[in-house]
Every structure is written in structure tokens, then in C-alpha cells.
Amino acid sequence: MADWYSNFANSGFGTTVTKQLGLPRPGMLRRYEPGGPVLEGPAVVGSAGQGRLRDTLTAVLKDAGVPVLSPVAADGSTDGEKLGAVILDATGVTGPGDLAAAHDFLAPAIKRLRANGRVVILADPPADADSPAQAAARQAVDGLTRSIGKELRDGSTANAIYVPEGAEAGVASPLIFFLSGRSAYVDGQGVTLSAADVPATQDDEKPLAGKVVVVTGAARGIGASIAQVIARDGAHVVAVDIPAAGDSLAKVANEIGGTALQLDITADDAPQRLVEHLKERHGGVDVIVHNAGITRDKLLVNMDAARWNSVMAVNLQAQLEITQALLDGDVLNPGARVVCVSSQSGIAGNRGQTNYAASKAGVIGMVRAWAPTFAERGATINAVAPGFIVTEMTAKMPFGTREVGSRLNSLQQGGLPVDVAETIAWLAQPTSAGVNGQTVRVCGQSLLGA
Ligand SMILES: NC(=O)c1ccc[n+]([C@@H]2O[C@H](COP(=O)([O-])OP(=O)(O)OC[C@H]3O[C@@H](n4cnc5c(N)ncnc54)[C@H](O)[C@@H]3O)[C@@H](O)[C@H]2O)c1
């Protein structure tokens, strides 16, 4: 499913019109299909600096069945097979001079990138650098990746993975995510890994097989999509929503063979009721997705306490209290995952959304602060921050507002609920153990708060 403008701009007549008028031509995004290849087309791998990940990358790509071509010549030649992905290992750069090699490798290779191609750059985290020159070169990778994201067209994306010494075992999960259609609407992002015990393998088709996953706000919208994707990946979903949404909640749960739990997550006894339900029915829980959220927009000067308090209660306080109850109740199974839904508004701020943006920024602070506690248990806690996602809510926006909102990103279109769901399902995977305390934006590299 693509929006009307993308369909038009990619039709024969629309291509001519958009070219002549200089209008954006959004690519038709390649999305994940179980059983499909990770990439369309081969990858090319190059390095700048010492490149300590060469063996890791070779092994990961081989396991994933991605063919690897030898690096293209540095003469800008565009001959040869089109590339599905361009991967640069920039670990070990010691100063800005080392980055010339990055330019020499990337420029001709990116010329050969096909539609829906992928650029992934791996580097050491700037915060761990030994010298200002080293920190500068590492931080430069961030500007490089984000700019490539803005230059690419036709649904292609560029993302970075920061890999500290000792965290190499965690590379496979974000690399395959960024290469695959699961990350269709994730662009211009960087994920920093931590050292962790990462399982060597997982079932690629059903990575969540045997897991019990709670999804809050599952009766509709993004939450329903999360429940569907997580069930598709093999898990039993406990779908949670308010009693007033009981009918649609039951429908979502039945369709995916999950169970429905009617619960207002802001009720005083909600954390305890959830813990007891999970203990009694499932003996524990593997993943909780804190998706339920509300908006009560008004300019701050006109906002009454009820609007402020209700948004804080659902979007932030409930996530804090339920997570604490799961920790205290000893109900989290080994290797547990908590995935929280934040928002681009929590990064960029938004007029009329002081309450919402404050609550969603709070979520980002919460996952960062809790990450070490979860790491000690071999678990993780992360957030996703969606940008403009096409839902029933956005369909009701005035035409102009909707069009402007959905085009202001590198992919020139809004994302779909499934794009948020795929990112959450990826963070929930067993092999994502090295991704902890991170907030991953699902925003097509939105220009807001970039
Ligand atoms: N739609 C977007 O473009 C967008 C962008 C950024 C972030 N988000 C976030 O994504 C999440 C889902 O958004 P959506 O667009 O699907 O919203 P939605 O309003 O369609 O769905 C939210 C669901 O949460 C449930 N809910 C609300 N309060 C609850 C409570 N107290 N207890 C239990 N369930 C409760 C609702 O009944 C509803 O089913 C929210 O956290 C939202 O802030 C959405």
C-alpha cells in the first residue's frame, strides 16, 4: 500500500509530469516479506581505517545469503551489476585523514546502488575515542551517514551502527535489519551497540517463536499492526486495551491467535493485575511493548491540568509503573525485551503538544536510564520514535497539512503502521541483545528534529 501521490508519481504519466514540474517522486518502498531475500542485489564491502569488522561482516553476509562483490574501482565507474547495498567498515579511523578512503570507496559504489538500496556504515562510538582527532573522525561518520540519507532517492536509505570493542557479536542483528525491508522507513539513523551475550542464531522466519509478548493499545492503529507482526514472527500476543475498546481488541486477538486483556493501564491496580495475569496464564513474559498513547493537544497557555495529567499518565507514568512492577514481580523471563513507543515530537517538540512531547521525551530518558539494569539481567529496554505514520488519524487531517507533513522527509512519504511494527519486532528478537537503551526513529529521516 502506498499513498495516492506515490502511486501517481510512479505511474508512466505521473513520472513525466513530476519530472517536468520538478516535483518529488517518492520511491515505492520495499517492505519485508517472510521467506524473501534480505536484499535485492549484491552488496559491496569497503573499509576506511583498520576495519576490524571485516571478518564479522563477511560471516554475517554469508549467513544471510547476501552475495558480496569485490569493491568497485575508485574511478567512479558505473559499469557492472547494480548493487543492493554498500557497506563501509569505518572502525579504526584515527583522524579525519582516514576518511578520504571512505569517500573514495563510497562515491563510485553509491553510483551503482539500485532502487531501495542500502548504505550501512559501521564505526566506533565517538564517546569512546582516545583523542580529539579520533573523536572527530568517528563523529564525522554521523554527518556523512545523515547526508548520504538525504542524497539517496528511490526508497534507498543510509544508516550507521556504532560498535564498541567487545560488542562485535551484536553486529548481525542491526546490520540485517538495516539491509532488509523491515527497515523500509528507518533512514539516517545510528544505533550504538553494547557488549552483551548474543545468541549465535535464531529462527529467521519465526524469530519470536515460543515468546509471550504483551502489546498495550493493541485494539487499533499502530498497536494492532504491532500485534499482527509479532504474531507473524511466532509469538503468543497478549493484546491489552481499555474495556471500551473490548470488541475491536477481541477481534485483533482472535485474528492472530492471541489473547485479549481488557485493562486501563492508568488504573492504580493495573501493574499488579498485569503481573498476576502473566504469572497465572503464562508463567512469565518475554516482551512488553508499551504502545498505548493519547494526545490532548492545546497550546500550553490554554492547557488545563486534565489534559496535561491524562497524557502524562498514559504515555509515561504507566510505562514507568508497569515496567517497575514487571521487574519487582520477577515475571520477566531471561532475555526479556521492553520496547517503548516514543515519538518524533519527543525529539523535535511540536506546537500544541507540550504535554505529549514532554511525555514522549520522558520515554527516551527512561529507556536510557534503565538500560544498565536490564543489561545486568541479560535483557534490554529500547524505544522507537515514529514520525509521520499514515493512520486513520492522519487521514482526517486537512489535505495541505497532511501532504506537507508526509513529504518533509528523505523518503518523501509517510510511513505505515507496519514500519513501526517491524522495527519493534526487530528490537524484540533474541539476537538484538546488543541493542540497549537506544531510541530508533521510524521517520524516513524526517527533517523535524533531525
Ligand atoms: N500515528 C502516528 O503518526 C504516531 C506518531 C508518533 C507516535 N505515535 C505513538 O504510537 C502509539 C500508537 O499510536 P496510534 O496512532 O496507533 O494511536 P491510536 O489512538 O490509534 O491507538 C492507541 C490505542 O491505545 C489505547 N489506549 C489509550 N489509553 C489507554 C489506556 N489508558 N489503557 C490501555 N489502552 C489505552 C487506545 O484505546 C487505542 O486503542 C502511541 O503511543 C502514539 O503516541 C503515533
The ligand as a MOL file (V3000), in Angstrom:
LIG
                    3D

  0  0  0     0  0            999 V3000
M  V30 BEGIN CTAB
M  V30 COUNTS 44 48 0 0 0
M  V30 BEGIN ATOM
M  V30 1 N 0.1780 7.8290 14.4980 0
M  V30 2 C 1.3200 8.4720 14.4680 0
M  V30 3 O 1.6570 9.1130 13.4590 0
M  V30 4 C 2.2460 8.4150 15.6570 0
M  V30 5 C 3.4390 9.1290 15.5920 0
M  V30 6 C 4.3090 9.0760 16.6800 0
M  V30 7 C 3.9990 8.2890 17.7690 0
M  V30 8 N 2.8360 7.6090 17.8160 0 CHG=1
M  V30 9 C 2.5770 6.8040 19.0150 0
M  V30 10 O 2.2540 5.4840 18.6140 0
M  V30 11 C 1.3700 4.8870 19.5850 0
M  V30 12 C 0.1300 4.3540 18.8820 0
M  V30 13 O -0.4810 5.4430 18.1860 0
M  V30 14 P -1.7610 5.2720 17.2400 0
M  V30 15 O -1.6560 6.3220 16.2040 0
M  V30 16 O -1.9100 3.8630 16.8250 0 CHG=-1
M  V30 17 O -2.9140 5.6960 18.2710 0
M  V30 18 P -4.4360 5.1900 18.3850 0
M  V30 19 O -5.1520 6.2700 19.1340 0
M  V30 20 O -4.9870 4.7590 17.0700 0
M  V30 21 O -4.3180 3.8880 19.3180 0
M  V30 22 C -3.9340 3.9750 20.6620 0
M  V30 23 C -4.5500 2.8060 21.4230 0
M  V30 24 O -4.1630 2.9570 22.7980 0
M  V30 25 C -5.2820 2.6560 23.5910 0
M  V30 26 N -5.2280 3.3090 24.9150 0
M  V30 27 C -5.3270 4.6300 25.1810 0
M  V30 28 N -5.3120 4.8360 26.5120 0
M  V30 29 C -5.1960 3.6090 27.0950 0
M  V30 30 C -5.1580 3.1750 28.4470 0
M  V30 31 N -5.2420 4.0470 29.4680 0
M  V30 32 N -5.0300 1.8470 28.6790 0
M  V30 33 C -4.9560 0.9620 27.6550 0
M  V30 34 N -5.0080 1.3140 26.3550 0
M  V30 35 C -5.1220 2.6340 26.0800 0
M  V30 36 C -6.4640 3.1910 22.7860 0
M  V30 37 O -7.7110 2.6530 23.2120 0
M  V30 38 C -6.0700 2.8060 21.3700 0
M  V30 39 O -6.5500 1.5230 21.0310 0
M  V30 40 C 1.0830 5.9650 20.6060 0
M  V30 41 O 1.9560 5.8250 21.7110 0
M  V30 42 C 1.3950 7.2410 19.8460 0
M  V30 43 O 1.7330 8.2930 20.7180 0
M  V30 44 C 1.9470 7.6560 16.7820 0
M  V30 END ATOM
M  V30 BEGIN BOND
M  V30 1 1 1 2
M  V30 2 2 2 3
M  V30 3 1 2 4
M  V30 4 1 4 5
M  V30 5 2 4 44
M  V30 6 2 5 6
M  V30 7 1 6 7
M  V30 8 2 7 8
M  V30 9 1 8 9
M  V30 10 1 8 44
M  V30 11 1 9 10
M  V30 12 1 9 42
M  V30 13 1 10 11
M  V30 14 1 11 12
M  V30 15 1 11 40
M  V30 16 1 12 13
M  V30 17 1 13 14
M  V30 18 2 14 15
M  V30 19 1 14 16
M  V30 20 1 14 17
M  V30 21 1 17 18
M  V30 22 2 18 19
M  V30 23 1 18 20
M  V30 24 1 18 21
M  V30 25 1 21 22
M  V30 26 1 22 23
M  V30 27 1 23 24
M  V30 28 1 23 38
M  V30 29 1 24 25
M  V30 30 1 25 26
M  V30 31 1 25 36
M  V30 32 1 26 27
M  V30 33 1 26 35
M  V30 34 2 27 28
M  V30 35 1 28 29
M  V30 36 1 29 30
M  V30 37 2 29 35
M  V30 38 1 30 31
M  V30 39 2 30 32
M  V30 40 1 32 33
M  V30 41 2 33 34
M  V30 42 1 34 35
M  V30 43 1 36 37
M  V30 44 1 36 38
M  V30 45 1 38 39
M  V30 46 1 40 41
M  V30 47 1 40 42
M  V30 48 1 42 43
M  V30 END BOND
M  V30 END CTAB
M  END
